[in-house]
Every structure is written in C-alpha cells, then in structure tokens.
C-alpha cells in the first residue's frame, strides 16, 4: 500500500509565496529600524564566524549579516570565492582549506553560517571537520527532503552542472552535523518548501521559525537576533533556544514535525 507522501508529495512554494519574496527590502528596513534593540542581543566572545552565501550570490549579500555579527564581537569572514554556483571543481576543497586556515590562525573552533545552498556547505564542512567547527547555523537550507520542492533546483542544476537525483547524497544531507546545529526557517519562504529546512531535534540539533522571506533571511531582524543568541553560547555548553519572556511573541514553539520529513 502506498504511503501518504506518494499521493501528497511535497511541492515547491506557490506563486503567492514567490510574490511575497518582494518584501525583503522591508525586512532590511525593519532591521535598520530595530538596530538599537538588536544591539541588546547577547554579545560574542570573539571567535571566528564564516558565512556562506546562497545560490548565485556572493559575499556582498552577506555584508549586513557579517557587519551585525562583527558589531556583536565576532571575527567574521565571507567565503571569498565569488558567486556561489554550486560545488564546481575546486570549490569544496578551497572552502575546507579556508575553514582550516581560519581555525588554525585563530587557535579556536569556528562557527559556520550558511544561507540556503550555503547552509549545505556549512553542514557538510562541519561533518568533515568536527574538531574544528564549534557550531552551525543554516538559513532556509533545503537539506531534509526532495530538493525539487524548491523553486531553485533547475537553476542549481544549470549553474553547477550537477544533477540533484543522487539518492545516496540526499540521504547524507539529512544527517545532522556532529556539532550543535540550528536551522532557521520560515513557513512563508517563497523559494524553499519549509519542511526541507526541518531537522530532527536532539540535544544538539534544533529548529527556529521566523516570519521572513527566503531572500530576506540573512538580514531579517528576528533571524539576526536568533543567530546572535545561538553564537553567544559558551563553547561546550550549548542549549536549545529559549522562548520565554518577550520571545514567545515572536518565535513560535512549533510542534515537532512528522517523521516523513526526515
């Protein structure tokens, strides 16, 4: 007997959600307006944070995020490889080398943040370098299911030259890194179907929902605050995000999703 997902396969976000991606500039404006409040977010301890951009994007798109984290007390870095057109020849190795070099230069473990496709890199690099990575944060990253439930998979195949129908690879992507990891997602994401960004929660894996567009996740004020909170935890004493006090009004304590998404 076929299961429910056979009849109700996960689909890419529809036209309405795609149209709502146009609100991204408003999210940037909200961040600028909320800057004094964002500055009250937990401060960093100076460890290095590397930010990986999304598909077709470069370090310019992560400048607001990196500026915020720098102001909070982190040593921030872009990925320094131009536009992200997927895992083309040499890209993954150069990125791994960069993570290792920054970790060795700082003498401390580094945290990795990845936006959309960049989050795939961050998770996989943490799996490859668990002794050098402190934590991972992803923003709207499609790691938990059929990548065709996005509105970007054709662009990815064209830009990278890679097909996305490798079953073994897709199963590998679902596995959480062996370090604390946080997936920040939005149910109103117009590019990635939100269940693709849900990881099975554990003592070192969590999901945080925010109200954001996919394009605006990297400078959405709620996402920025959540990232600052997660990065500020003392190394080796990671705990899940607390939704007490004012946070309960902005961060949903969502029900655990169905196992069919894992």
C-alpha positions in Angstrom: 0.0 0.0 0.0 1.4 3.4 -1.0 2.1 5.9 1.8 0.5 9.3 2.2 3.5 11.1 0.7 3.1 9.1 -2.5 -0.2 10.9 -3.0 0.8 14.2 -1.4 4.4 14.8 -2.4 6.0 18.0 -1.0 5.7 20.8 -3.5 7.7 24.0 -4.1 6.2 27.2 -2.7 3.4 28.6 -4.9 3.1 31.8 -6.8 1.8 33.8 -3.8 4.7 32.9 -1.6 7.1 33.7 -4.5 5.4 37.1 -4.9 5.9 37.7 -1.2 9.7 37.5 -1.7 9.4 41.1 -2.7 9.1 42.1 0.9 12.8 41.5 1.5 13.7 45.3 1.3 11.1 45.8 4.1 12.9 43.3 6.2 16.2 45.2 5.7 14.4 48.4 6.7 13.0 46.7 9.8 16.5 45.7 10.8 17.8 49.2 10.4 14.9 50.5 12.5 15.4 47.8 15.1 19.2 48.2 15.2 19.3 49.7 18.8 17.2 46.7 20.0 19.3 44.2 18.1 22.4 45.6 19.8 21.0 44.3 23.1 21.3 40.7 21.8 23.9 38.5 23.5 27.5 39.6 22.7 30.1 37.3 21.2 33.4 36.0 22.6 35.5 36.9 19.6 35.6 33.5 17.9 35.6 33.3 14.1 32.4 33.0 12.1 32.4 32.1 8.4 29.3 33.0 6.3 28.5 31.1 3.1 26.1 32.8 0.6 23.2 31.2 -1.3 22.9 30.0 -4.9 24.1 32.6 -7.4 25.0 35.0 -4.6 28.3 36.2 -3.2 29.8 37.9 -0.1 28.1 41.2 -0.9 24.8 39.7 0.0 26.0 38.7 3.5 27.5 42.1 4.4 24.6 43.2 6.6 24.8 39.9 8.5 28.5 40.0 8.9 28.5 43.6 9.9 26.0 42.8 12.6 28.0 39.9 13.9 31.2 42.0 13.9 29.4 44.6 15.9 28.4 41.9 18.4 32.0 40.9 18.9 32.8 38.2 16.4 35.6 37.9 13.9 33.6 37.4 10.7 34.6 36.2 7.3 32.9 35.7 3.9 33.5 32.6 1.8 35.8 34.6 -0.5 35.1 32.5 -3.7 33.0 34.9 -5.7 29.5 33.9 -6.7 28.1 30.6 -5.4 27.3 28.5 -8.5 27.3 25.2 -6.6 30.1 22.7 -5.9 32.1 23.3 -9.1 35.6 21.8 -9.4 37.8 23.0 -6.5 35.1 25.0 -4.7 34.6 22.5 -1.8 38.3 21.8 -1.2 39.1 25.5 -1.3 36.3 26.1 1.2 37.5 23.4 3.5 41.0 24.8 3.3 39.7 28.2 4.3 37.9 26.8 7.3 41.0 25.1 8.4 43.2 28.1 7.9 40.9 30.4 9.8 40.6 27.9 12.6 44.4 27.5 12.8 45.1 31.2 12.7 42.6 32.0 15.5 43.5 28.9 17.6 39.9 28.4 18.3 37.0 26.4 16.8 35.0 28.4 14.2 31.2 28.7 13.7 29.7 28.3 10.2 26.6 30.1 8.9 25.1 29.2 5.6 22.2 30.8 3.7 20.2 28.5 1.5 22.7 26.4 -0.6 25.5 27.9 1.6 23.9 26.0 4.5 24.5 22.7 2.8 28.2 23.6 2.7 28.2 24.6 6.3 26.6 21.4 7.5 28.9 19.2 5.3 32.0 21.0 6.3 31.1 20.5 10.0 30.8 16.8 9.3 34.2 16.7 7.6 35.9 18.9 10.3 34.1 18.2 13.6 37.1 19.0 15.7 37.5 22.4 14.1 33.9 23.6 14.0 32.1 24.9 17.0 28.5 25.2 15.7 26.4 25.5 12.5 23.5 27.8 11.7 21.6 27.5 8.4 19.1 29.9 6.9 16.3 28.4 4.7 18.6 25.5 3.7 16.9 22.6 1.9 18.6 19.5 3.4 15.7 17.4 4.6 14.0 16.0 1.5 13.3 16.2 -2.2 15.2 19.3 -3.5 12.7 19.6 -6.3 10.3 21.0 -3.6 12.2 24.3 -4.2 11.9 27.0 -6.9 15.6 27.0 -7.5 16.5 23.4 -8.3 16.6 24.0 -12.1 18.8 27.0 -11.6 21.1 24.9 -9.4 21.4 22.1 -12.0 22.2 24.7 -14.7 24.7 26.7 -12.7 26.5 23.8 -11.1 26.4 21.2 -13.8 25.2 18.7 -11.2 22.0 16.7 -11.1 20.1 16.5 -7.8 18.7 13.0 -8.2 21.5 11.3 -6.3 19.6 9.3 -3.6 22.7 8.5 -1.5 23.7 12.1 -1.5 20.2 13.3 -0.4 20.2 10.8 2.5 23.6 12.1 3.6 22.4 15.7 3.6 19.6 14.8 6.0 22.1 13.7 8.7 22.8 16.4 11.2 26.4 17.5 11.8 28.1 16.1 14.9 28.2 19.6 16.4 25.4 21.9 17.7 23.3 23.0 14.7 20.4 25.4 14.4 18.1 25.6 11.3 16.3 28.9 11.0 13.4 28.6 8.6 10.2 30.4 7.6 6.8 28.9 6.7 6.4 31.8 4.3 9.7 31.1 2.4 8.9 31.5 -1.3 11.9 29.6 -2.6 12.3 26.5 -0.4 9.4 24.5 1.0 9.8 25.0 4.7 9.8 21.3 5.7 13.0 20.8 3.8 14.7 23.0 6.4 13.5 21.0 9.4 16.0 18.7 11.1 15.1 16.1 13.7 15.6 17.8 17.1 18.1 16.4 19.6 20.3 17.6 22.4 22.5 19.3 19.7 20.0 20.0 16.9 17.1 22.5 16.8 14.8 24.4 14.5 13.8 28.1 14.9 10.9 29.5 13.0 10.8 33.2 12.0 8.5 35.2 9.8 10.7 36.0 6.8 11.1 35.8 3.1 13.9 33.5 1.7 15.7 36.4 0.2 15.5 38.4 3.4 16.5 35.7 5.9 20.1 37.0 6.1 19.0 40.4 7.3 15.7 39.7 8.9 15.8 41.2 12.5 14.3 38.1 14.1 16.8 35.8 12.3 19.7 38.1 13.3 18.7 38.1 16.9 18.4 34.3 16.9 21.8 33.9 15.3 23.4 36.2 17.9 21.8 34.3 20.7 23.0 30.9 19.3 26.6 32.0 18.7 27.0 33.6 22.1 26.7 30.3 24.0 29.8 29.2 25.8 31.7 26.5 23.9 30.8 23.1 25.2 27.6 24.3 27.0 25.2 24.6 24.1 21.5 24.6 25.0 18.4 24.9 22.8 16.9 28.3 22.1 14.6 29.6 24.9 11.3 31.1 24.0 10.5 32.7 27.4 9.5 36.3 28.1 9.1 38.6 25.0 10.5 35.9 22.7 7.3 33.8 22.9 5.5 36.6 20.9 8.0 36.4 18.0 9.4 32.8 18.0 6.8 30.0 17.7 7.4 26.9 19.8 6.2 24.8 16.9 5.1 21.2 17.2 7.6 18.6 16.2 7.0 17.8 12.5 6.0 14.5 11.1 8.8 12.0 10.7 8.1 11.8 7.0 10.1 14.9 6.5 13.3 13.3 7.9 
